């Protein structure tokens, strides 16, 4: 892996004992990692706790760190593995909610949505979240990493430990399942 990735360079500085570089990594990745984990566990406090564990593992691994992939791929692999481990341990069915990233909230205009619009939007978000949550875990991980984190197929394959072909299959199957589940909702809504 080329060390042209600025985040790899930061991690190499952390490896050399530069704690300020770790602070930079923490500032850049803390919010995205928490949001990513939240999509798995559907609990903000639990997502923050697991994210803290991700960063503890990153820091603990600093001495052995080797830049074999993009830093983002490496840290999301740690986060994904922790989430899947947590889901396996708890054996609970989690409900995924569509969270709004505070940085992406548009400026409020003078007109506010009426109550019906708010309820319909909330209902749509809950339906989509329920559909995503019902996916098999590899499909769920692949679709979230692709759509929420914009990782490439290769990065997703490295993150969840499979081939690029398997990632494409997971994403394809996830899209088919989501279309089926959401079309049933739309048909019921239209009647």
Contact map, one row per residue, 1 for C-alpha under 8 A:
11100000000000000000000000000000000000000000000000000000000000000011110000000000000000000000000000000000000000000000000000000000000000000000000000000000000000000000000000000000000000000000000
11111000000000000000000000000000000000000000000000000000000000000010000000000000000000000000000000000000000000000000000000000000000000000000000000000000000000000000000000000000000000000000000
11111101100000000000000000000000000000000000000000000000000000000010000000000000000000000000000000000000000000000000000000000000000000000000000000000000000000000000000000000000000000000000000
01111101100000000000000000000000000000000000000000000000000000000000000000000000000000000000000000000000000000000000000000000000000000000000000000000000000000000000000000000000000000000000000
01111111100000000000000000000000000000000000000000000000000000000000011000000000000000000000000000000000000000000000000000000000000000000000000000000000000000000000000000000000000000000000000
00111111110000000000000000000000000000000000000000000000000000000000000000000000000000000000000000000000000000000000000000000000000000000000000000000000000000000000000000000000000000000000000
00001111111000000000000010000000000000000000000000000000000000000000011100000000000000000000000000000000000000000000000000000000000000000000000000000000000000000000000000000000000000000000000
00111111111100000000000000000000000000000000000000000000000000000010011000000000000000000000000000000000000000000000000000000000000000000000000000000000000000000000000000000000000000000000000
00111111111110000000000000000000000000000000000000000000000000000000000000000000000000000000000000000000000000000000000000000000000000000000000000000000000000000000000000000000000000000000000
00000111111111000000110110000000000000000000000000000000000000000000000000000000000000000000000000000000000000000000000000000000000000000000000000000000000000000000000000000000000000000000000
00000011111111100000110010000000000000000000000000000000000001001000001000000000000000000000000000000000000000000000000000000000000000000000000000000000000000000000000000000000000000000000000
00000001111111110000000000000000000000000000000000000000000001001000000000000000000000000000000000000000000000000000000000000000000000000000000000000000000000000000000000000000000000000000000
00000000111111111100100000000000000000000000000000000000000000000000000000000000000000000000000000000000000000000000000000000000000000000000000000000000000000000000000000000000000000000000000
00000000011111111111110000000000000000000000000000000000001001000000000000000000000000000000000000000000000000000000000000000000000000000000000000000000000000000000000000000000000000000000000
00000000001111111100000000000000000000000000000000000000000001111000000000000000000000000000000000000000000000000000000000000000000000000000000000000000000000000000000000000000000000000000000
00000000000111111100000000000000000000000000000000000000000000100000000000000000000000000000000000000000000000000000000000000000000000000000000000000000000000000000000000000000000000000000000
00000000000011111110000000000000000000000000000000000000000000000000000000000000000000000000000000000000000000000000000000000000000000000000000000000000000000000000000000000000000000000000000
00000000000011111111110000000000000000000000000000000000000000000000000000000000000000000000000000000000000000000000000000000000000000000000000000000000000000000000000000000000000000000000000
00000000000001001111111000000000000000000000000000000000000000000000000000000000000000000000000000000000000000000000000000000000000000000000000000000000000000000000000000000000000000000000000
00000000000001000111111100000000000000000000000000000000000000000000000000000000000000000000000000000000000000000000000000000000000000000000000000000000000000000000000000000000000000000000000
00000000011011000111111110000000000000000000000000000000000000000000000000000000000000000000000000000000000000000000000000000000000000000000000000000000000000000000000000000000000000000000000
00000000011001000111111111000000000000000000000000000000001000000000000000000000000000000000000000000000000000000000000000000000000000000000000000000000000000000000000000000000000000000000000
00000000000000000011111111100000000000000000000000000000000000000000000000000000000000000000000000000000000000000000000000000000000000000000000000000000000000000000000000000000000000000000000
00000000010000000001111111110000000000000000000000000000000000000000000000000000000000000000000000000000000000000000000000000000000000000000000000000000000000000000000000000000000000000000000
00000010011000000000111111111100000000000000000000000000000000000000000000000000000000000000000000000000000000000000000000000000000000000000000000000000000000000000000000000000000000000000000
00000000000000000000011111111100000000000000000000000010000000000000000000000000000000000000000000000000000000000000000000000000000000000000000000000000000000000000000000000000000000000000000
00000000000000000000001111111110000000000000000000000000000000000000000000000000000000000000000000000000000000000000000000000000000000000000000000000000000000000000000000000000000000000000000
00000000000000000000000111111111000000000000000000000000000000000000000000000000000000000000000000000000000000000000000000000000000000000000000000000000000000000000000000000000000000000000000
00000000000000000000000011111111100000000000000000000000000000000000000000000000000000000000000000000000000000000000000000000000000000000000000000000000000000000000000000000000000000000000000
00000000000000000000000011111111110000000000000000100000000000000000000000000000000000000000000000000000000000000000000000000000000000000000000000000000000000000000000000000000000000000000000
00000000000000000000000000111111111000000000000000000000000000000000000000000000000000000000000000000000000000000000000000000000000000000000000000000000000000000000000000000000000000000000000
00000000000000000000000000011111111100000000000000000000000000000000000000000000000000000000000000000000000000000000000000000000000000000000000000000000000000000000000000000000000000000000000
00000000000000000000000000001111111110000000000000100000000000000000000000010010000000000000000000000000000000000000000000000000000000000000000000000000000000000000000000000000000000000000000
00000000000000000000000000000111111111000001001101100000000000000000000000000000000000000000000000000000000000000000000000000000000000000000000000000000000000000000000000000000000000000000000
00000000000000000000000000000011111111100000001000000000000000000000000000000000000000000000000000101000000000000000000000000000000000000000000000000000000000000000000000000000000000000000000
00000000000000000000000000000001111111110000000000000000000000000000000000000000000000000000000000000000000000000000000000000000000000000000000100011000000000000000000000000000000000000000000
00000000000000000000000000000000111111111000001001100000000000000000000000000011001000000000000000000000000000000000000000000000000000000000000000000000000000000000000000000000000000000000000
00000000000000000000000000000000011111111111011000000000000000000000000000000000000000000000000100000000000000000000000000000000000000000000000000000000000000000000000000000000000000000000000
00000000000000000000000000000000001111111100000000000000000000000000000000000000000000000000000111100000000000000000000000000000000000000000000000000000000000000000000000000000000000000000000
00000000000000000000000000000000000111111100000000000000000000000000000000000000001000000000011100000000000000000000000000000000000000000000000000000000000000000000000000000000000000000000000
00000000000000000000000000000000000011111110011000000000000000000000000000000000001000100000011100000000000000000000000000000000000000000000000000000000000000000000000000000000000000000000000
00000000000000000000000000000000000001111111001000000000000000000000000000000000000000000000011110000000000000000000000000000000000000000000000000000000000000000000000000000000000000000000000
00000000000000000000000000000000000001001111111000000000000000000000000000000000000000000000000000000000000000000000000000000000000000000000000000000000000000000000000000000000000000000000000
00000000000000000000000000000000010001000111111100000000000000000000000000000000000000000000000000000000000000000000000000000000000000000000000000000000000000000000000000000000000000000000000
00000000000000000000000000000000000000000011111110000000000000000000000000000000000000000000000000000000000000000000000000000000000000000000000000000000000000000000000000000000000000000000000
00000000000000000000000000000000000001001011111111000000000000000000000000000000000000000000000000000000000000000000000000000000000000000000000000000000000000000000000000000000000000000000000
00000000000000000000000000000000011011001111111111100000000000000000000000000000000000000000000000000000000000000000000000000000000000000000000000000000000000000000000000000000000000000000000
00000000000000000000000000000000010000000001111111110000000000000000000000000000000000000000000000000000000000000000000000000000000000000000000000000000000000000000000000000000000000000000000
00000000000000000000000000000000000000000000111111111000000000000000000000000000000000000000000000000000000000000000000000000000000000000000000000000000000000000000000000000000000000000000000
00000000000000000000000000000000010010000000011111111100000000000000000000000010011000000000000000000000000000000000000000000000000000000000000000000000000000000000000000000000000000000000000
00000000000000000000000000000100110010000000001111111110000000000000000000000010000000000000000000000000000000000000000000000000000000000000000000000000000000000000000000000000000000000000000
00000000000000000000000000000000000000000000000111111111000000000000000000000000000000000000000000000000000000000000000000000000000000000000000000000000000000000000000000000000000000000000000
00000000000000000000000000000000000000000000000011111111100000000000000000000000000000000000000000000000000000000000000000000000000000000000000000000000000000000000000000000000000000000000000
00000000000000000000000000000000000000000000000001111111110000000000000000100110010000000000000000000000000000000000000000000000000000000000000000000000000000000000000000000000000000000000000
00000000000000000000000001000000000000000000000000111111111000000000000000000000000000000000000000000000000000000000000000000000000000000000000000000000000000000000000000000000000000000000000
00000000000000000000000000000000000000000000000000011111111100000000000000000000000000000000000000000000000000000000000000000000000000000000000000000000000000000000000000000000000000000000000
00000000000000000000000000000000000000000000000000001111111110000000000000000100000000000000000000000000000000000000000000000000000000000000000000000000000000000000000000000000000000000000000
00000000000000000000000000000000000000000000000000000111111111000000000000100000000000000000000000000000000000000000000000000000000000000000000000000000000000000000000000000000000000000000000
00000000000001000000010000000000000000000000000000000011111111000000000000000000000000000000000000000000000000000000000000000000000000000000000000000000000000000000000000000000000000000000000
00000000000000000000000000000000000000000000000000000001111111100000000000000000000000000000000000000000000000000000000000000000000000000000000000000000000000000000000000000000000000000000000
00000000000000000000000000000000000000000000000000000000111111111000000000000000000000000000000000000000000000000000000000000000000000000000000000000000000000000000000000000000000000000000000
00000000001101100000000000000000000000000000000000000000011111111000000000000000000000000000000000000000000000000000000000000000000000000000000000000000000000000000000000000000000000000000000
00000000000000110000000000000000000000000000000000000000000111111000000000000000000000000000000000000000000000000000000000000000000000000000000000000000000000000000000000000000000000000000000
00000000000000100000000000000000000000000000000000000000000011111100000000000000000000000000000000000000000000000000000000000000000000000000000000000000000000000000000000000000000000000000000
00000000001100100000000000000000000000000000000000000000000011111110000000000000000000000000000000000000000000000000000000000000000000000000000000000000000000000000000000000000000000000000000
00000000000000000000000000000000000000000000000000000000000000011111000000000000000000000000000000000000000000000000000000000000000000000000000000000000000000000000000000000000000000000000000
11100001000000000000000000000000000000000000000000000000000000001111111000000000000000000000000000000000000000000000000000000000000000000000000000000000000000000000000000000000000000000000000
10000000000000000000000000000000000000000000000000000000000000000111110000000000000000000000000000000000000000000000000000000000000000000000000000000000000000000000000000000000000000000000000
10000000000000000000000000000000000000000000000000000000000000000011111011000000000000000000000000000000000000000000000000000000000000000000000000000000000000000000000000000000000000000000000
10001011000000000000000000000000000000000000000000000000000000000011111111000000000000000000000000000000000000000000000000000000000000000000000000000000000000000000000000000000000000000000000
00001011001000000000000000000000000000000000000000000000000000000010111111100000000000000000000000000000000000000000000000000000000000000000000000000000000000000000000000000000000000000000000
00000010000000000000000000000000000000000000000000000000000000000000011111110000000000000000000000000000000000000000000000000000000000000000000000000000000000000000000000000000000000000000000
00000000000000000000000000000000000000000000000000000000000000000000111111111000000000000000000000000000000000000000000000000000000000000000000000000010001101100000000000000000000000000000000
00000000000000000000000000000000000000000000000000000000000000000000111111111100000000000000000000000000000000000000000000000000000000000000000000000000000000100000000000000000000000000000000
00000000000000000000000000000000000000000000000000000100010000000000001111111110000000000000000000000000000000000000000000000000000000000000000000000000000000000000000000000000000000000000000
00000000000000000000000000000000100000000000000000000000000000000000000111111111000000000000000000000000000000000000000000000000000000000000000000000000000000100000000000000000000000000000000
00000000000000000000000000000000000000000000000000000000000000000000000011111111100000000000000000000000000000000000000000000000000000000000000000000000000001110000000000000000000000000000000
00000000000000000000000000000000000000000000000000000100100000000000000001111111110000000000000000000000000000000000000000000000000000000000000000000000000000100000000000000000000000000000000
00000000000000000000000000000000100010000000000001100100000000000000000000111111111000000000000000000000000000000000000000000000000000000000000000000000000000000000000000000000000000000000000
00000000000000000000000000000000000010000000000000000000000000000000000000011111111100000000000000000000000000000000000000000000000000000000100000000000000000110000000000000000000000000000000
00000000000000000000000000000000000000000000000000000000000000000000000000001111111110000000000000000000000000000000000000000000000000000000000000000000000000010000000000000000000000000000000
00000000000000000000000000000000000000000000000001000100000000000000000000000111111111000000000000000000000000000000000000000000000000000000000000000000000000000000000000000000000000000000000
00000000000000000000000000000000000010011000000001000000000000000000000000000011111111100000000000000000000000000000000000000000000000000000000000000000000000000000000000000000000000000000000
00000000000000000000000000000000000000000000000000000000000000000000000000000001111111110000000000000000000000000000000000000000000000001000000000000000000000000000000000000000000000000000000
00000000000000000000000000000000000000000000000000000000000000000000000000000000111111111000000000000000000000000000000000000000000000000000000000000000000000000000000000000000000000000000000
00000000000000000000000000000000000000000000000000000000000000000000000000000000011111111100000000000000000000000000000000000000000000000000000000000000000000000000000000000000000000000000000
00000000000000000000000000000000000000001000000000000000000000000000000000000000001111111111100000000000000000000000000000000000000000000000000000000000000000000000000000000000000000000000000
00000000000000000000000000000000000000000000000000000000000000000000000000000000000111111111000000000000000000000000000000000000000000000000000000000000000000000000000000000000000000000000000
00000000000000000000000000000000000000000000000000000000000000000000000000000000000011111110000000000000000000000000000000000000000000000000000000000000000000000000000000000000000000000000000
00000000000000000000000000000000000000000000000000000000000000000000000000000000000001111111000000000000000000000000000000000000000000000000000000000000000000000000000000000000000000000000000
00000000000000000000000000000000000000000000000000000000000000000000000000000000000000111111100000000000000000000000000000000000000000000000000000000000000000000000000000000000000000000000000
00000000000000000000000000000000000000000000000000000000000000000000000000000000000000110111110000000000000000000000000000000000000000000000000000000000000000000000000000000000000000000000000
00000000000000000000000000000000000000000000000000000000000000000000000000000000000000100011111000000000000000000000000000000000000000000000000000000000000000000000000000000000000000000000000
00000000000000000000000000000000000000011100000000000000000000000000000000000000000000000001111100000000000000000000000000000000000010000000000000000000000000000000000000000000000000000000000
00000000000000000000000000000000000000011100000000000000000000000000000000000000000000000000111110000000000000000000000000000000110010000000000000000000000000000000000000000000000000000000000
00000000000000000000000000000000000001111100000000000000000000000000000000000000000000000000011111000000000000000000000000000000110110000000000000000000000000000000000000000000000000000000000
00000000000000000000000000000000000000100100000000000000000000000000000000000000000000000000001111100000000000000000000000001100110000000000000000000000000000000000000000000000000000000000000
00000000000000000000000000000000000000100000000000000000000000000000000000000000000000000000000111110000000000000000000000001101100000000000000000000000000000000000000000000000000000000000000
00000000000000000000000000000000001000100000000000000000000000000000000000000000000000000000000011111000000000000000000000000000000000000000000000000000000000000000000000000000000000000000000
00000000000000000000000000000000000000000000000000000000000000000000000000000000000000000000000001111101100000000000000000000000000000000000000000000000000000000000000000000000000000000000000
00000000000000000000000000000000001000000000000000000000000000000000000000000000000000000000000000111111100000000000000000000000000000000000000000000000000000000000000000000000000000000000000
00000000000000000000000000000000000000000000000000000000000000000000000000000000000000000000000000011111100000000000000000000000000000000000000000000000000000000000000000000000000000000000000
00000000000000000000000000000000000000000000000000000000000000000000000000000000000000000000000000001111100000000000000000000000000000000000000000000000000000000000000000000000000000000000000
00000000000000000000000000000000000000000000000000000000000000000000000000000000000000000000000000011111110000000000000000000000000000000000000000000000000000000000000000000000000000000000000
00000000000000000000000000000000000000000000000000000000000000000000000000000000000000000000000000011111111000000000000000000000000000000000000000000000000000000000000000000000000000000000000
00000000000000000000000000000000000000000000000000000000000000000000000000000000000000000000000000000001111100000000000000000000000000000000000000000000000000000000000000000000000000000000000
00000000000000000000000000000000000000000000000000000000000000000000000000000000000000000000000000000000111110000000000000000000000000000000000000000000000000000000000000000000000000000000000
00000000000000000000000000000000000000000000000000000000000000000000000000000000000000000000000000000000011111010000000000000000000000000000000000000000000000000000000000000000000000000000000
00000000000000000000000000000000000000000000000000000000000000000000000000000000000000000000000000000000001111110000000000000000000000000000000000000000000000000000000000000000000000000000000
00000000000000000000000000000000000000000000000000000000000000000000000000000000000000000000000000000000000111110000000000000000000000000000000000000000000000000000000000000000000000000000000
00000000000000000000000000000000000000000000000000000000000000000000000000000000000000000000000000000000000011111000000000000000000000000000000000000000000000000000000000000000000000000000000
00000000000000000000000000000000000000000000000000000000000000000000000000000000000000000000000000000000000111111100000000000000000000000000000000000000000000000000000000000000000000000000000
00000000000000000000000000000000000000000000000000000000000000000000000000000000000000000000000000000000000000111110110000000000000000000000000000000000000000000000000000000000000000000000000
00000000000000000000000000000000000000000000000000000000000000000000000000000000000000000000000000000000000000011111110000000000000000000000000000000000000000000000000000000000000000000000000
00000000000000000000000000000000000000000000000000000000000000000000000000000000000000000000000000000000000000001111111000000000000000000000000000000000000000000000000000000000000000000000000
00000000000000000000000000000000000000000000000000000000000000000000000000000000000000000000000000000000000000000111111100000000000000000000000000000000000000000000000000000000000000000000000
00000000000000000000000000000000000000000000000000000000000000000000000000000000000000000000000000000000000000001111111110000000000000000000000000000000000000000000000000000000000000000000000
00000000000000000000000000000000000000000000000000000000000000000000000000000000000000000000000000000000000000001111111111000000000000000000000000000000000000000000000000000000000000000000000
00000000000000000000000000000000000000000000000000000000000000000000000000000000000000000000000000000000000000000011111111100000000000000000000000000000000000000000000000000000000000000000000
00000000000000000000000000000000000000000000000000000000000000000000000000000000000000000000000000000000000000000001111111110000000000000000000000000000000000000000000000000000000000000000000
00000000000000000000000000000000000000000000000000000000000000000000000000000000000000000000000000000000000000000000111111111000000000000000000000000000000000000000000000000000000000000000000
00000000000000000000000000000000000000000000000000000000000000000000000000000000000000000000000000000000000000000000011111111100000000000000000000000000000000000000000000000000000000000000000
00000000000000000000000000000000000000000000000000000000000000000000000000000000000000000000000000000000000000000000001111111110000000000000000000000000000000000000000000000000000000000000000
00000000000000000000000000000000000000000000000000000000000000000000000000000000000000000000000000000000000000000000000111111111000000000000000000000000000000000000000000000000000000000000000
00000000000000000000000000000000000000000000000000000000000000000000000000000000000000000000000011000000000000000000000011111111100000000000000000000000000000000000000000000000000000000000000
00000000000000000000000000000000000000000000000000000000000000000000000000000000000000000000000011000000000000000000000001111111110000000000000000000000000000000000000000000000000000000000000
00000000000000000000000000000000000000000000000000000000000000000000000000000000000000000000000000000000000000000000000000111111111000000000000000000000000000000000000000000000000001001000000
00000000000000000000000000000000000000000000000000000000000000000000000000000000000000000000000001000000000000000000000000011111111100000000000000000000000000000000000000000000000001000000000
00000000000000000000000000000000000000000000000000000000000000000000000000000000000000000000001111000000000000000000000000001111111110000000000000000000000000000000000000000000000000000000000
00000000000000000000000000000000000000000000000000000000000000000000000000000000000000000000001110000000000000000000000000000111111111000000000000000000000000000000000000000000000000000000000
00000000000000000000000000000000000000000000000000000000000000000000000000000000000000000000000000000000000000000000000000000011111111100000000000000000000000000000000000000000010011000000000
00000000000000000000000000000000000000000000000000000000000000000000000000000000000000000000000100000000000000000000000000000001111111100001000000000000000000000000000000000000010000000000000
00000000000000000000000000000000000000000000000000000000000000000000000000000000000000000000011100000000000000000000000000000000111111100001000000000000000000000000000000000000000000000000000
00000000000000000000000000000000000000000000000000000000000000000000000000000000000000000000000000000000000000000000000000000000011111110000000000000000000000000000000000000000000000000000000
00000000000000000000000000000000000000000000000000000000000000000000000000000000000000000000000000000000000000000000000000000000001111111011000000000000000000000000000000000100100000000000000
00000000000000000000000000000000000000000000000000000000000000000000000000000000000000000000000000000000000000000000000000000000000001111111000000000000000000000000000000000000000000000000000
00000000000000000000000000000000000000000000000000000000000000000000000000000000000100000000000000000000000000000000000000000000000000111111100000000000000000000000000000000000000000000000000
00000000000000000000000000000000000000000000000000000000000000000000000000000000000000000000000000000000000000000000000000000000000000011111110000000000000000010000000001000000000000000000000
00000000000000000000000000000000000000000000000000000000000000000000000000000000000000000000000000000000000000000000000000000000000000111111111000000000000000000000000001101100000000000000000
00000000000000000000000000000000000000000000000000000000000000000000000000000000000000000000000000000000000000000000000000000000000110111111111100000000000000000000000000000100000000000000000
00000000000000000000000000000000000000000000000000000000000000000000000000000001000000000000000000000000000000000000000000000000000000001111111110000000000000010000000000000000000000000000000
00000000000000000000000000000000000000000000000000000000000000000000000000000000000000000000000000000000000000000000000000000000000000000111111111000000000100010000001001100000000000000000000
00000000000000000000000000000000000000000000000000000000000000000000000000000000000000000000000000000000000000000000000000000000000000000011111111110000000000000000000001100100000000000000000
00000000000000000000000000000000000100000000000000000000000000000000000000000000000000000000000000000000000000000000000000000000000000000001111111111000000000000000000000000000000000000000000
00000000000000000000000000000000000000000000000000000000000000000000000000000000000000000000000000000000000000000000000000000000000000000000111111111110000100000000000000000000000000000000000
00000000000000000000000000000000000000000000000000000000000000000000000000000000000000000000000000000000000000000000000000000000000000000000011111111111100100000000000000000000000000000000000
00000000000000000000000000000000000000000000000000000000000000000000000000000000000000000000000000000000000000000000000000000000000000000000001111111110000000000000000000000000000000000000000
00000000000000000000000000000000000100000000000000000000000000000000000000000000000000000000000000000000000000000000000000000000000000000000001111111100000000000000000000000000000000000000000
00000000000000000000000000000000000100000000000000000000000000000000000000000000000000000000000000000000000000000000000000000000000000000000000111111110000000000000000000000000000000000000000
00000000000000000000000000000000000000000000000000000000000000000000000000000000000000000000000000000000000000000000000000000000000000000000000011111111000000000000000000000000000000000000000
00000000000000000000000000000000000000000000000000000000000000000000000010000000000000000000000000000000000000000000000000000000000000000000000011101111111100000000000000000000000000000000000
00000000000000000000000000000000000000000000000000000000000000000000000000000000000000000000000000000000000000000000000000000000000000000000000001000111111100000000000000000000000000000000000
00000000000000000000000000000000000000000000000000000000000000000000000000000000000000000000000000000000000000000000000000000000000000000000000001000011111110000001001100000000000000000000000
00000000000000000000000000000000000000000000000000000000000000000000000000000000000000000000000000000000000000000000000000000000000000000000000000000011111111000011000000000000000000000000000
00000000000000000000000000000000000000000000000000000000000000000000000010000000000000000000000000000000000000000000000000000000000000000000000000000011111111100000000000000000000000000000000
00000000000000000000000000000000000000000000000000000000000000000000000010000000000000000000000000000000000000000000000000000000000000000000010011000011111111110001001000000000000000000000000
00000000000000000000000000000000000000000000000000000000000000000000000000000000000000000000000000000000000000000000000000000000000000000000000000000000111111111111011000000000000000000000000
00000000000000000000000000000000000000000000000000000000000000000000000010001000000000000000000000000000000000000000000000000000000000000000000000000000011111111110000000000000000000000000000
00000000000000000000000000000000000000000000000000000000000000000000000011011101000000000000000000000000000000000000000000000000000000000000000000000000001111111000000000000000000000000000000
00000000000000000000000000000000000000000000000000000000000000000000000000001001100000000000000000000000000000000000000000000000000000000100110000000000000111111100000000000000000000000000000
00000000000000000000000000000000000000000000000000000000000000000000000000000000000000000000000000000000000000000000000000000000000000000000000000000000000011111110000000000000000000000000000
00000000000000000000000000000000000000000000000000000000000000000000000000000000000000000000000000000000000000000000000000000000000000000000000000000000000011011111011000000000000000000000000
00000000000000000000000000000000000000000000000000000000000000000000000000000000000000000000000000000000000000000000000000000000000000000000000000000000010011001111111000000000000000000000000
00000000000000000000000000000000000000000000000000000000000000000000000000000000000000000000000000000000000000000000000000000000000000000000000000000000110110000111111100000000000000000000000
00000000000000000000000000000000000000000000000000000000000000000000000000000000000000000000000000000000000000000000000000000000000000000000000000000000000000000011111110000000000000000000000
00000000000000000000000000000000000000000000000000000000000000000000000000000000000000000000000000000000000000000000000000000000000000000000000000000000000010000111111111000000000000000000000
00000000000000000000000000000000000000000000000000000000000000000000000000000000000000000000000000000000000000000000000000000000000000000000010000000000100110000111111111100000000000000000000
00000000000000000000000000000000000000000000000000000000000000000000000000000000000000000000000000000000000000000000000000000000000000000000000000000000100000000001111111110000000000000000000
00000000000000000000000000000000000000000000000000000000000000000000000000000000000000000000000000000000000000000000000000000000000000000000000000000000000000000000111111111000000000000000000
00000000000000000000000000000000000000000000000000000000000000000000000000000000000000000000000000000000000000000000000000000000000000000110011000000000000000000000011111111100000000000000000
00000000000000000000000000000000000000000000000000000000000000000000000000000000000000000000000000000000000000000000000000000000000000000010011000000000000000000000001111111110000000000000000
00000000000000000000000000000000000000000000000000000000000000000000000000000000000000000000000000000000000000000000000000000000000000000000000000000000000000000000000111111111000000000000000
00000000000000000000000000000000000000000000000000000000000000000000000000000000000000000000000000000000000000000000000000000000000000000010000000000000000000000000000011111111100000000000000
00000000000000000000000000000000000000000000000000000000000000000000000000000000000000000000000000000000000000000000000000000000000000100011001000000000000000000000000001111111110000000000000
00000000000000000000000000000000000000000000000000000000000000000000000000000000000000000000000000000000000000000000000000000000000000000000000000000000000000000000000000111111111000000000000
00000000000000000000000000000000000000000000000000000000000000000000000000000000000000000000000000000000000000000000000000000000000000000000000000000000000000000000000000011111111100000000000
00000000000000000000000000000000000000000000000000000000000000000000000000000000000000000000000000000000000000000000000000000000000000100000000000000000000000000000000000001111111110000000000
00000000000000000000000000000000000000000000000000000000000000000000000000000000000000000000000000000000000000000000000000000000001100000000000000000000000000000000000000000111111111000000000
00000000000000000000000000000000000000000000000000000000000000000000000000000000000000000000000000000000000000000000000000000000000000000000000000000000000000000000000000000011111111100000000
00000000000000000000000000000000000000000000000000000000000000000000000000000000000000000000000000000000000000000000000000000000000000000000000000000000000000000000000000000001111111110000000
00000000000000000000000000000000000000000000000000000000000000000000000000000000000000000000000000000000000000000000000000000000001000000000000000000000000000000000000000000000111111111000000
00000000000000000000000000000000000000000000000000000000000000000000000000000000000000000000000000000000000000000000000000000011001000000000000000000000000000000000000000000000011111111100000
00000000000000000000000000000000000000000000000000000000000000000000000000000000000000000000000000000000000000000000000000000000000000000000000000000000000000000000000000000000001111111110000
00000000000000000000000000000000000000000000000000000000000000000000000000000000000000000000000000000000000000000000000000000000000000000000000000000000000000000000000000000000000111111111000
00000000000000000000000000000000000000000000000000000000000000000000000000000000000000000000000000000000000000000000000000000010000000000000000000000000000000000000000000000000000011111111100
00000000000000000000000000000000000000000000000000000000000000000000000000000000000000000000000000000000000000000000000000000000000000000000000000000000000000000000000000000000000001111111110
00000000000000000000000000000000000000000000000000000000000000000000000000000000000000000000000000000000000000000000000000000000000000000000000000000000000000000000000000000000000000111111111
00000000000000000000000000000000000000000000000000000000000000000000000000000000000000000000000000000000000000000000000000000000000000000000000000000000000000000000000000000000000000011111111
00000000000000000000000000000000000000000000000000000000000000000000000000000000000000000000000000000000000000000000000000000000000000000000000000000000000000000000000000000000000000001111111
00000000000000000000000000000000000000000000000000000000000000000000000000000000000000000000000000000000000000000000000000000000000000000000000000000000000000000000000000000000000000000111111
00000000000000000000000000000000000000000000000000000000000000000000000000000000000000000000000000000000000000000000000000000000000000000000000000000000000000000000000000000000000000000011111
